[in-house]
């Protein structure tokens, strides 16, 4: 049970998620799993979650002017207009964009946009 609690706490899983992991995994009838197996399951779940988030981020990127192959870019002005005017958010978007716009071009490429969305 100690291993269960350690993985649960280290990876911020709820008990329900951990029981789902155990249920979905090939666990011996004694309900024993190796630590390595649990880590592989956790890693797989995290990878799937990240891929799903990337899909959503890519949809947002395309919606604001990027290309669906992760090419192209979004202009700084477009992002400012969307965040300030359409979403009426009060964050300092210029500062955030300046921090992620690595080349200072005012054009936000896929990697920069992905960083901004995190």
N, C-alpha and C positions, 0 to 999 in steps of 0.2 A: 504494500500500500504506500510505502514511502516513495517509491519510484513514481507511482501515479501522481502523488501530490507534487513532487518535484517537477515533473513535466508539465502538469497543470499550471503551476505557478510560474515556471520559467517561460512558458509560451503563452501565458494569459488565456488559457482555455477555460471555459465554464465546465462544471461537472458534466452537464449534458453533452457538450462537445467531446469530452474525453470518453464518455460511455459510448458515444456514436463511433469514435475512432476504434475503440475496442470491439464494438459490434461489427463494424465494417471490415476489420482486419481478420486475418486467419489466425485466430487464437486457439491454442490447444484446448482440449476439453478441461484442462486443469486451470484455465484462464491465466496462463503464464505467457508473458511476452518478454522477449529480450529488450534491453534498453535500446539497442541499435535498431530493432524493428520499430519501436515507438518513435524514435527520431526520424526514421525514414517516412513513416506515416505523417508525422507533423510537418516534415519538409515538403512532402507531396501536397498536403492541404494548403500550406502557405504559398506554394508555387501556383496552385490553382487560383487562390484568392488574388495574388498579384496579377495573374494573367487576366482575370475578370476586371480588376481595377484598370489595367492597361486598356482593355477594350472600351470601357467607359470614357477614359481619358482621351483615347483616339477619336471617339465620337465627338467629344467636346472640341478637340483640336480641329477636326474637319468642319464642325459647325461654325467656328470663328475664322475660317479661312485657310487652314492647313489642308494637306492632301491625305487621302486615306492610305497611302503607302508610306506615311510618316515623312513625306517630303514637304517642300514648300515652307511657308512660315506664316506667322500671324504678326501683324504690325502692333507696335506698342500702343498706338492711338486706338486701334480696334479694341484691344483688351481694356484699355482705360474707359472707353465709351461703354462697353458692355457691363463692366463691373460697377462703374459709377452711375450711369444713366439707366440702364435696363434693370439691374439688380439692386440699385440704390444702396450699395454697400459703402460703408464709411472708412474702409481700410485704406492705408496709404499704398495704393497699387503702384504708383510710380516708383517708390522705394523698392518694393518687391521685384518689380520688373528689372530695375537697374541691378539688383543683386543677382538675378539669374541670367541676365543678358550678358553672357560671358565675353562676347566680342564687341559689345557696345553698339551694335548696328541698329538697334531699335526694332529689329526683326527677331521674333521668337521662333526658333526652330523646335522640332519635336522634343529633343532632349531637354531643352530649356523649359518648354511648356509643361512637360511631364514633371520636372522639378518644381515648377510653380504650383501645380495641382496637388503636390504632396503636402 
